[in-house]
């Protein structure tokens, strides 16, 4: 196919490129050419000879794949240029935004890199941990005049937490008194403190003084933390969700304290994802495909969804569905949200849950060939997902009315040929009479990584940043914008040199 030929040409050019300057070759985004590729190593450009081969597009090598494909014309996909940022020696798992133009990357090599999101330049290489990074979080000061106004916290499997100054690239302080690996870090900006979650929950101030801590909670450790109103936090500990209240130091109290106020045991398996929607709502997702919507003030369950793979299936069909669904196919790996929707990465699919209607209103059950690891809705209303299959895909949520003569789908059970098809068809008709049909349309497919894409960051006009198990960080750029900037720079240089003056 044309796409396969494009990829072969990409690899031939990559193998034949030996320039010490920035490499300019054509690469492929799905079956469309990316016009410009630069590879940076240690802050300078290198050639593509040692870059892992780009992932083969699944539509060309898996004839029976049910994953949606897209053609050469991706008019709504602006990312036609990319910068490959090299430096990591192992899986890159974390990206964190520092400000409007800087970000940090970290992973299993224990090294943290600070990058310029505009140019791809490496700003700092931070060494201090001896094992892989397990958590990272920005810790900013509300007072920009302070000496350390931009800090990042990093936790490692070496059982330490380090505070770094993003302006100087220097280590500010290191804590090494933990009895287990810290798996999550959360900053409570309003109180100017931060929390570390491992086998217990600890509260620290900016100077790294331990203010208070809980008793031992679990050997497995806290897997996720989220801030709630009224000085509370929710901690995911296995199947349980524990609510803690933080009592700040004041004239009436001698010091800080953290109290357990409630345990929520509604999940049937380990909680993997946790997201705050607003001051009233937060959401959790589990290993067996459960999503629960919680009241953030009184911690009561407001709604739940267990049948992501078919929103029309009745609740009492849950047992039968589980017989045909492995945990990896239903695991809620990541959640994102806005005030209207929750976006869930469930197995290989992506699902959109309407908070007001309390139901799934759109889904793409096989959005990728492997598990979806990260999902976000962008300000321009495009949805982006990345996966273990090495791809990054761009989607748009669209709406259409069900046509009167269009057959009504009967869902999961009819597909497999058993049980209550007519009953479910009637239920589906009732739902469709009241609710417009929504669908997710694939508008872009970014192919540059050769292994699992762990997560991404969106930098608006500066582009999209992805990190992967292939040890690479890729900065995807809007090709048209970059071309305009290069033209503008060229004209400015010509004007300065007087080359734009008419010659007679």
N, C-alpha and C positions, 0 to 999 in steps of 0.2 A: 504494500500500500504506500501512498504518498507519505503518510506519517512515518512509516517504518524507514523509508528512504531518507527522510529528513533526519531521523535519529542516527542512521549509519553515517550520513555526512557529518553530523555533529561529532561523532566519535573519531572519524578520520581527521577532522580539523583539530580536535583536541590532542590526538596522539602526535600530530605533525607540528604542533606549536611549541617553539622553544625561545620565544622572545622574553627578555628580562623586563620589558615594560609591560604595562597593563595589557592583558590579552583581549583582543577584540575578535570574537567569533560569533557564529550564529548558534544558538541553542534552541531547544524546542519546549514550548509550553503547551502540553497536550500535543496536538498536531500542528500548532501554529508556531512560527519561528519567534524566538526571543532575539531581539536585534542586537543586543550588546551584553557581553559577559566580561566581568573583571574578577580576577582571583587575587585576594590579598593574604599575605602570610607575614606575620610579624609587623604589620603596618605598611608593608610595601607589596607591590604587585609581583606575582610569580606566574609561571606558565601552568598549563592544565595537565601536564604529563602525568602527574601523580595523583590527580583528582580521581576518586572512584567513578566508575562509569555511571552515567545517569540511568535512573530506573526506566526500564522498558514500559511503555504505556500498556496498561492491563487490557485495554480493549483489543490490542493487536496480538497478544499472546494467550489470551484466555477466551476462546471463541464462545464458550458457554456462560461467561460471566454475565450476571444480571445487573452489574454496575452500569449506571448511565454514562454515556460517552458524549463528547462534544466535538464538533468539526473544527476546521481551520479558522473560521471566522468567529472570533470571540470579541465582539465589539464592546462588550461591557466589562471586559477584563483589561485593566490598564497596565498590568505588570508585564511589560515586554522587555525589560532590562533587569539584570541582576548583578550583584556583587557577591562573590564567594569569599567569606572571611575565614581564614585558616589560622590555627594556633592551638586549638584543643587537641589532646592526644587520646581522648576517650569519648564516650557518649555525652552529648551536651543536652542536659535535661531542663535547665532553667533559663528564663529570660526575665529581666525586670527593668522597667523604665525608670530612669533617674530624673530626667527632665524632658523638655521638648525636643532635644537633639542628642541625648546620650542614653545608652542602655548598657546593662551588664549581662554577661552569659556565664554559666557555671555548669559543672557536670561531674562525671565520675573520675576525672583526672585530678580533682581537688583544686584546680586553678580557676580564678575568676578573671575574666577579661572585661575591660571597659572600652566601649566603642563609640565612635561618632556615627550617628544614624544617617547623616547627610552624605558623608564622604566614604564611610566604611573604614576610616582610619582607626587603628588600635591606639587607645589613649594610655591604658595602663594594663599591666599583667601582675595580678596579685597572688603572691605565694604566702602560705601560712598554715594551710591544712595539710595533713598527711594522708587523708583518705577522701572518699568521694563526698561531694556536697549533697546534703539531704534537704536543705531549705534555704531560702533567700528572701529578704524583704527590705524595702527602702525604709529609712527612718529619717524623715525630714523635720527640720525645725521651722516653726511658724515665723521665727525671726530670721530673716535672710541676712541680717548683719552679723549673726553669730559666726564664730570661727568655723564650726563644724555644722553648717546648715544642710549639707547633703551627705548623708551617711547611708551605708548599706550594712545589713546584718547577714552573716552567713553561718549556717550550722553544718556540721560534718559528722561522718561516721567515726571520726577520731574522738568524738564526745567533747568537742569544743564549739564555742561560738565566738566569732571574731567581728569586731566593728571596724569598718573601713571608711576612710575619708575619700569621697569621690573626686574632690578637687585636687588633692595631692597624690592620691593613689597609695597612701600610707596606712598601715595598721594603727588604729587608735587604741584598741584594747582587746584583750583576749580573756575569755572565761573558760576554765577547764575543770570545773567542779561538778560536772554532771555524772550521774551514775548510769546513764543510758544515752543512746543516740537521740538527739533532738530532731524530730521529724517535721515540725511545723513552727513557724514564727509569725506572730501577729503583733502589729503596732497599734496601740490605742492612742491616736494622735491627740485627742482632746485632753487626755490625762498625762500626756508626755511620758508614757511608759510602754514597755513591750513585754510580750509573753512568749515563753518557750514551752513547747509541748513535747514531752518524751514519756517516760514512765510516770512522771508527775507533771504538774503545771506550775511554772515559776513566773513571778512578776518582777521586772527589773526596771530601773530608771535609766536615764541617758548616760549616767556615769558608771553603769554596770554594777550598781549596788543591788543585791538581792533584797527586795522589799518583803516578799512573803512567798509561800509555796504551799501546795496541797500535800497530803500524804500520798504514799505510793498508790497509783491507780491501776496500772496494768503492766505486765512485762512486755506486751506487744507494743505499747505506746499509744499516744494520742495521734490519730491519723489526720485530723483536720480541726481548725479553729476558726470561729467567726465572731466578730463583735456584735453585740445586741444592745438595745437601748437600756437605760437605767444602770449603767456600769456593769452589765452582764456580758458573759461570753458563753458560747455553746461549743463543747468539745466532743468530737466523735471518738469513742473508745469502743472498738469492736462493733457489736450490734447496738450499743447504747449511745444515747445522746445525753450528756451531762451538762446541766446549766449551772454556772458559777456566777456569784456576785462578788465584785471587787469593791472593798470598802477602803476608800482613800484616807490618807492621813489628814487629820484636822485638829482643831483646838480641843474637840471633845474626845478624840481617840488618840492613843499614844503612838500608833503606827498603822501600817497597811495590813489588810487581812483579805483572804479570799475564802468564800464560803460556798459549799455545795448546797444548792437550793432545790434541785429537782433532777430526777432521772427519767428519761423517756425511753421506753422499751418497745416501741411499736414496730421497729424493723425486725425482719426475720433473718437477716444476714448482715455481714459487716458493712458499715457505712463508708463509702468511698469518696463521696463528693458532698460539698456543703457550700451554699451560696446565700448571701443576704440580698433580698429583693429591694426592700426599703425599710423604714423604721417600724413597719407593722408586720412584715412577712419575711420568713426565710425558708429555704427548701433544702432537703437532703435526698441523696440517692444511694442505693445499696447495690451489693454484688449480684443480687438476684432480680434486678430490674424494678425495684420499688422506688417510687418517688413520693415523698410526703411533704405537704405544704403546712408550715407551722405559723402560729401567731407569735410574733416576736415579743409581745408584751406579757402574755400569760402562759405561753409555751404549750398551748393546746393544739391538737391536730385539726386543721381546717379542711384538708382534702388530701386524697391520695390517688395514685395511678400505678397499677401493676401490670397493665396489658399494653405496653408501648407498641408491641408489634402489630396490634390490631385494636384501634380505639373503639370499634363497634362491637367487640366481643363483650358479653355480659360478665359481670364480676364472678359469678359462680362457675365460670368455665376455667378459672385460673389453674386448677389442678391438672386438667387435661392439657393445657398449653405447656405447662412446665415439663411434661413428658417429652415434648418435641423441641425444647429449647435448652441448650447447654448454658451454664452460667456465663461463659465468655460472650455468648450471643445476646445476653440480656443485661450484662453488667453496666451500671451507670458510671462511666469513667470520669465524666466532667459535666458540670452544670454552669450555665451563664444565664443572665436575666436582665430584664428591664421592668418597668412598672406594669407592663401588659402581659408579657410572655416569659416562660422559662424555656431555655434552649438546652436540650439534653443530648449528650453523646451516649447512646445505648448500643453496645455491641458494635456492629458495622454501620449502624444507622444513626440518623439525626432526627430528633422529634421536637415539635414546638407545642408547648402546653399553654393553653389560655387560662390565666389565673382567675378571671372573672367567670368564665364558662365552666371551669374545673374539668377540662377535657383536652385531649390531644386534638389539635385542629389541622395539623399538617405533619407529614413525615416523609422521609426517604429511607426505607428499611435497609437498603444496601447502598448507602452513599459511598462506601469504599470497599475495597477487597478485604481489608482487615479492620481490626478494632479502631474506632475513632477515639483519639486521645485528648483532643482539645477542640473547643467550639466557641465562637464569639459572634455577636451581632455588631456590625460596624455602624457608625453614625449615618452612613448613606443607605442604611437598611439592607445591605448585603450581608449574608451569613457566610462565615468562613469556617471550614473544618479541616483538620489534619489527622493523619492516620498512621498506623503501623506499616501500611503498604508503601509509605514514602511519598505520598501525594498530599497536596494542599488544594482544596477545591472551594470555589466561590459559588454561592447559591443566592437566588432571590425568591422571596415568599410572594406568591401571586394568588389571586382569587378568581374563581369562576363559579357561575351558577350551574347546578346540575341540569342538563337538558331533560325535558319531559319524557322523551322516548329513549333516554340512555339507560341501559341496564344498571341496576343497583348492585354493587359488589356485596357479597355475603361474607367476606372476610376470611379469616384464618381457617375456620373449620371447613368451609366449603372447599377451600383450596386443597385440603388434605382428604376430603371425601368422607367426613364423619360428623354426625351430630348437629341437630338444631339449626340447619341452614335456613329454613323458612322463618323460624322465630327471629333469627338474627337479621334476616332480610327485612322483616317488618320493622324491627328496631332501627335498622340503618335508614329506612325510608323516613321514619319520624325525625331522626336526627337531621337528615338532609333537607327536609321540608323547612326546618327552622334555621339551618346554618348553611351559609355559602361554602362551597368546596374550596379548600386551599391546597396549593401544591408548591413544591420546591423545584425550581428550574435551575439546572446547572448552567452557569454563565462563564465559568473560568476553571481551568485546571492547570496548576503550576507544578511542573515536573523539573526538579533540579537535584533533589536528594536521592541517594541510593539506598537508604534505610529508613527506619521509622522516624517520622517527624514528631517530636515530643510536644512542642507548643509553638506559639507565635505571638508577636507583638505588633500592634497597628500604630503607625506613626503619622497618620493623616497624609499630608503632602509628601513627607519624606519616604513613605513606602511601608512595606510589610517585612518583618524580620522573622525568620524561622530557624529552629535548631533541631538537630537530628542525631540519631545514633551513628551516623556516618562521620562524626567528629566535626561536622561543618556547621557554620552559621551562614545563612544566605539572606542578603538584603535585597528584596524585590522592589524594583523602581517603576514608576510611571514613565514609560518610554517617551511619550509626547512631551511631558513636562521636562524631562532631562534633556531632550533635544532642543527645546526652547531655551533652556538655561545655557547650554553649550553655545548656541547661536548668539545669545545675548553677550556672553563672555567674549566670544570672538570679535563681535562688532565693537565692544568696548576697548579691546586691545588694539584693534585697527585704528579706532578713533584716537587713542592715546599716541600711537605711532605716526599719526597723520596720513595713514594709507587710504583714508576715505576721502581725501581732498581730490577734487577733479584735476586731471593732468591734461595739459595742452601741448 
